[in-house]
Amino acid sequence: MILITGTAGFIGSHLAKRLVADGESVVGLDIINDYYDINVKYDRLARAGIAKEEIEYGKVVQSTTDPNYRFVKLDLTDRDGLNKLFEAEQFTTVVNLAAQAGVRYSLVNPQAYVDSNIIGFVNILEASRHYGVKHLAYASSSSVYGLNERMPLSTSDNVDHPISLYAASKKSNELMAHTYSHLFNLPTTGLRFFTVYGPWGRPDMALFLFTEAILKGEPIKVFNHGKMVRDFTYIDDIVEGIRRVIDNPPKGRAEWTGMKPDPSTSKAPYKVYNIGNNDPVTLMEFISAIEEELGIDAEKIMMDLQPGDVPATYANVQDLMDDLGYKPETPIRTGIRNFLDWYREYYGYAGGATGAEKTRTA
């Protein structure tokens, strides 16, 4: 039995769909907060057979489309509720994707990150420890690299200089996970995701915001004057990486030494991986690909770098290849095309390459 937290979210909804298709028994969990449009979250759940009308706090809802999938609305800070769920379900694997997302939001609402990403994660660790979980995989972020400038970013690099509370909360997850791996022999794997995009993506992310503005004929904000570089990683590649990680819990490395410590591994059953496309593109190249697919030139407002943002990300995924035989590889234009096809269908945009027209309101 697998628990996936954050299954009303972008990555969690895709992962749940994949694991259920693989024949796994899955329980999804989410609090369904209003950080962004909750209609998108409810629609993600609906495509998994979880009707909005059936959702009640603490109630485990059976999917109407797949007998192997159930969902519960629950807050990770609800320690008693979480413990009752773990006791009842006896999960063997936990994938913790629930978190307060967003870099800039952490500048104005830091408490949300402490509650969800730190207190909530401690509750997941404690429940995993006490109820016999065999492997805990959890979402970290490329944001932990902070002020690092050596590219590509490697899991063997130091990550002591985060530049947002969001990034600091994700690094704290890695530190806490190692403690539980060391003290309680709980296998844990951290996943540093690099700018995930694709169908059913988050409305606060660049691809979503650019597409929405361009189709409405509104200008787009181009931060750092277009000099941002990102390792955009397609959602299917992220899900495949998580699938492989789930099946390969870390065992610890006997040769690990504190005289020359590798921060991504340990003598304990602990591991951290980058999951990135390993093929960074500039923000202007990204925008050009969107423009070409839509057949519309965007009006651009050039802006300075935002507080908390890093200028560049580029993932070294060698250990992912060495350990799991896998490397994300979806081309950026393929991923953008798939997203735009979904976006226009979901929001009811008709028309061809030019003059796209919205035909319904989501």
C-alpha positions in Angstrom: 0.0 0.0 0.0 1.4 3.4 -1.1 0.5 6.8 0.4 1.0 9.8 -1.8 0.6 13.2 -0.2 -0.3 16.1 -2.4 -2.5 14.2 -4.9 -4.6 17.3 -5.7 -1.4 18.9 -6.7 0.4 18.8 -10.1 3.1 16.1 -9.6 1.0 14.1 -7.0 -2.0 13.8 -9.3 0.2 12.5 -12.2 2.1 10.1 -9.9 -1.1 8.6 -8.5 -2.5 8.0 -12.0 0.7 6.3 -13.0 1.0 4.0 -9.9 -2.6 3.0 -10.1 -2.1 2.2 -13.8 0.8 0.0 -12.7 -1.5 -2.0 -10.4 -0.4 -0.4 -7.1 -2.9 0.2 -4.3 -2.8 3.9 -3.6 -4.2 6.3 -1.0 -3.9 10.0 -1.9 -3.9 12.8 0.6 -4.3 16.5 0.2 -5.6 19.5 2.3 -6.7 21.3 -1.0 -5.6 24.7 0.1 -6.3 27.9 -1.9 -2.7 28.9 -2.7 -3.9 28.8 -6.3 -7.2 28.0 -8.1 -8.8 25.2 -6.2 -10.9 24.3 -9.2 -7.8 23.0 -10.9 -7.2 20.8 -7.8 -10.7 19.5 -7.7 -10.6 18.8 -11.5 -7.3 16.8 -11.0 -9.1 14.7 -8.4 -12.2 14.3 -10.5 -10.2 12.7 -13.4 -9.1 10.1 -10.8 -12.7 9.4 -9.9 -12.8 11.5 -6.7 -15.9 13.7 -6.8 -15.8 17.0 -5.0 -19.2 16.4 -3.4 -17.8 13.3 -1.7 -14.8 14.9 -0.1 -15.1 15.6 3.7 -12.2 16.2 6.0 -10.8 12.9 7.4 -13.1 10.7 5.2 -11.4 8.2 3.0 -13.2 8.4 -0.4 -13.2 5.5 -2.9 -12.5 6.3 -6.5 -15.4 5.7 -8.9 -13.1 4.8 -11.7 -10.4 2.6 -10.1 -10.8 0.2 -7.1 -7.1 0.6 -6.3 -7.4 4.4 -5.5 -8.8 6.2 -2.5 -8.4 9.8 -1.3 -8.6 11.6 2.0 -8.6 15.3 2.8 -6.2 15.7 5.6 -3.7 18.3 6.9 -0.2 17.2 7.6 -0.2 19.2 10.7 -3.0 17.1 12.1 -0.8 14.6 13.9 -3.6 12.5 15.4 -5.4 12.3 12.1 -2.3 11.3 10.3 -1.4 8.6 12.9 -4.9 7.1 12.6 -4.5 6.9 8.8 -1.1 5.2 9.1 -2.4 2.8 11.7 -5.4 1.8 9.6 -3.7 1.5 6.2 -0.3 0.1 7.2 1.5 1.8 4.3 4.7 0.2 3.1 5.8 3.2 1.0 5.2 6.9 1.4 5.8 9.6 -1.2 5.5 13.0 0.4 4.8 15.6 -2.3 2.5 17.8 -0.1 4.1 21.1 0.7 3.6 24.8 0.6 5.0 25.6 -2.8 6.3 28.8 -4.3 9.5 30.9 -3.7 8.0 34.4 -3.6 5.0 33.5 -1.5 7.5 32.5 1.2 8.6 36.1 1.5 5.1 37.2 2.5 3.7 34.2 4.3 6.6 32.4 6.0 4.4 30.7 8.6 2.7 28.6 5.9 6.1 27.0 5.0 6.9 26.3 8.6 3.5 24.6 9.2 3.4 22.5 6.0 7.0 21.9 5.1 8.6 21.5 8.5 5.9 20.6 11.1 4.0 18.5 8.5 7.2 16.7 7.4 8.1 15.9 11.0 4.7 14.3 11.4 5.3 12.2 8.2 8.7 11.1 9.5 7.2 10.2 12.9 4.3 8.2 11.4 6.6 6.5 9.0 8.9 5.5 11.8 6.2 4.2 14.2 4.1 2.4 11.6 6.7 0.4 9.8 7.1 2.2 6.5 9.8 0.6 4.4 10.6 3.6 2.2 9.9 7.3 2.4 10.5 9.3 -0.7 9.9 13.1 -0.5 10.0 16.2 -2.7 13.0 18.5 -2.2 13.8 21.2 -4.7 16.5 22.6 -7.0 16.0 25.8 -4.9 18.2 24.3 -2.2 21.2 25.1 -4.3 20.7 28.8 -3.6 23.8 30.8 -4.3 25.7 27.9 -5.9 27.1 28.9 -9.3 29.1 25.9 -10.4 27.1 24.2 -13.2 25.7 21.6 -13.5 24.4 21.5 -10.0 25.4 18.3 -8.3 24.0 16.5 -5.3 27.6 16.3 -4.0 27.7 20.1 -3.8 27.3 22.1 -0.6 23.8 23.6 -0.2 24.4 25.8 2.8 23.3 29.1 1.2 19.5 29.0 0.4 18.0 32.4 -0.6 14.3 31.8 0.3 12.5 30.3 3.2 11.0 27.8 0.8 14.5 26.6 -0.1 15.5 26.5 3.5 12.4 24.5 4.4 13.3 22.0 1.7 16.9 21.7 2.9 15.5 21.1 6.4 13.5 18.2 5.0 16.7 16.6 3.8 18.4 17.1 7.1 15.5 15.7 9.1 15.3 12.8 6.8 18.9 11.9 7.3 18.4 12.0 11.1 15.6 9.5 10.9 17.5 7.3 8.5 20.5 7.4 10.9 18.6 6.9 14.2 15.8 4.7 13.2 17.1 3.0 10.0 14.2 4.5 8.0 15.1 4.4 4.3 14.6 7.9 2.9 15.1 9.4 -0.6 15.0 13.1 -1.4 14.1 14.3 -4.9 15.4 17.7 -6.0 13.0 18.6 -8.8 14.1 21.1 -11.5 11.3 23.4 -12.8 8.6 20.8 -13.5 6.1 21.6 -16.3 3.4 19.9 -18.4 -0.4 19.3 -18.6 -2.3 20.0 -15.4 0.5 22.2 -14.3 0.4 24.8 -11.5 -1.2 28.2 -12.4 1.5 30.1 -10.6 4.3 28.7 -12.8 5.9 30.6 -15.7 4.5 28.4 -18.6 0.9 28.7 -17.3 1.2 32.5 -16.7 2.8 33.1 -20.1 0.2 31.1 -21.9 -2.7 32.7 -20.1 -1.4 36.2 -20.8 -0.5 35.6 -24.5 -3.9 34.1 -25.3 -5.6 37.1 -23.6 -3.4 39.5 -25.5 -1.8 40.8 -22.4 1.9 41.5 -21.8 4.2 39.0 -20.1 6.7 39.9 -17.4 10.2 38.6 -18.3 12.3 38.6 -15.2 16.1 39.1 -15.1 15.7 40.7 -18.6 15.3 37.2 -20.1 18.7 36.0 -18.8 17.2 33.3 -16.6 18.3 29.8 -17.4 16.2 26.8 -16.3 16.4 23.0 -16.5 12.7 22.6 -17.5 11.7 19.0 -16.7 8.6 17.4 -18.2 6.1 15.9 -15.8 6.2 12.4 -17.3 10.0 12.3 -16.8 9.5 13.4 -13.2 7.0 10.6 -12.6 9.2 8.0 -14.2 12.0 9.1 -11.9 9.8 8.8 -8.8 8.6 5.4 -10.0 12.1 4.1 -10.2 13.1 5.6 -6.9 10.1 4.0 -5.1 11.3 0.6 -6.3 14.9 1.1 -5.1 15.1 2.3 -1.5 18.6 3.3 -0.3 20.6 0.8 1.7 23.4 3.0 2.9 27.0 3.0 1.7 29.5 1.1 3.9 32.4 3.0 2.3 30.9 6.4 3.2 33.3 8.4 5.5 32.9 11.5 7.6 36.4 12.4 6.7 35.2 13.3 3.2 31.4 13.3 3.5 29.3 13.1 0.4 26.1 15.1 1.3 23.9 13.1 -1.0 24.6 9.7 0.6 25.4 8.2 4.0 26.2 5.1 5.9 22.5 5.3 6.8 19.8 4.3 4.3 19.6 7.8 2.9 19.9 9.3 -0.6 19.2 12.5 -2.5 18.8 12.7 -6.3 18.5 15.5 -8.8 15.6 15.0 -11.3 16.2 17.5 -14.1 16.2 17.5 -17.8 20.0 18.0 -17.9 19.5 20.4 -20.9 18.9 24.0 -19.7 17.4 26.7 -21.9 17.2 30.4 -21.5 14.0 32.1 -20.6 13.9 33.8 -24.0 14.2 30.4 -25.7 11.4 29.1 -23.6 9.2 32.1 -24.5 10.0 31.8 -28.2 8.9 28.1 -28.2 5.6 29.1 -26.6 5.1 31.9 -29.2 5.9 29.6 -32.1 3.5 26.9 -30.9 0.7 29.5 -30.4 1.6 31.5 -33.5 1.4 34.7 -31.4 4.2 37.1 -30.6 4.1 38.1 -26.9 4.4 41.7 -25.7 7.3 41.6 -23.2 8.0 43.7 -20.1 11.5 43.3 -19.1 11.9 43.1 -15.3 14.8 42.7 -12.8 15.5 39.5 -11.0 12.9 38.8 -8.3 13.9 38.4 -4.6 14.5 34.7 -3.8 15.0 33.6 -7.5 18.2 32.0 -8.7 19.5 33.1 -12.1 20.2 29.6 -13.4 19.6 25.9 -12.7 21.2 22.9 -14.5 21.0 19.4 -13.1 23.8 16.9 -12.9 21.8 13.6 -13.0 24.8 11.2 -13.2 23.9 9.4 -10.0 20.3 9.0 -11.2 21.7 7.3 -14.4 24.2 5.2 -12.4 21.9 4.0 -9.8 18.6 3.7 -11.6 19.5 3.7 -15.3 17.4 6.7 -16.0 17.7 10.2 -17.4 14.9 12.7 -18.2 14.8 13.4 -21.9 11.6 14.9 -23.2 12.5 17.8 -25.5 11.3 21.2 -24.4 9.2 21.8 -27.5 7.4 18.5 -27.1 6.6 19.3 -23.5 5.4 22.8 -24.3 3.2 21.5 -27.2 1.6 18.9 -24.9 0.9 21.6 -22.2 -0.6 24.0 -24.8 -2.9 21.2 -26.2 -4.1 20.5 -22.7 -4.5 24.2 -21.7 -6.6 25.1 -24.8 -8.8 22.0 -24.2 -9.2 22.6 -20.5 -10.0 26.3 -20.8 -12.0 25.9 -24.0 -9.9 28.0 -26.4 -10.9 27.6 -30.0 -9.1 28.8 -33.1 -5.9 28.0 -34.8 -2.4 29.4 -34.5 -3.7 33.0 -34.3 -6.7 34.7 -32.8 -7.3 32.0 -30.2 -10.7 32.6 -28.6 -12.0 31.4 -25.3 -15.3 29.5 -25.6 -16.0 28.6 -22.0 -15.0 29.6 -18.5 -13.3 27.0 -16.3 
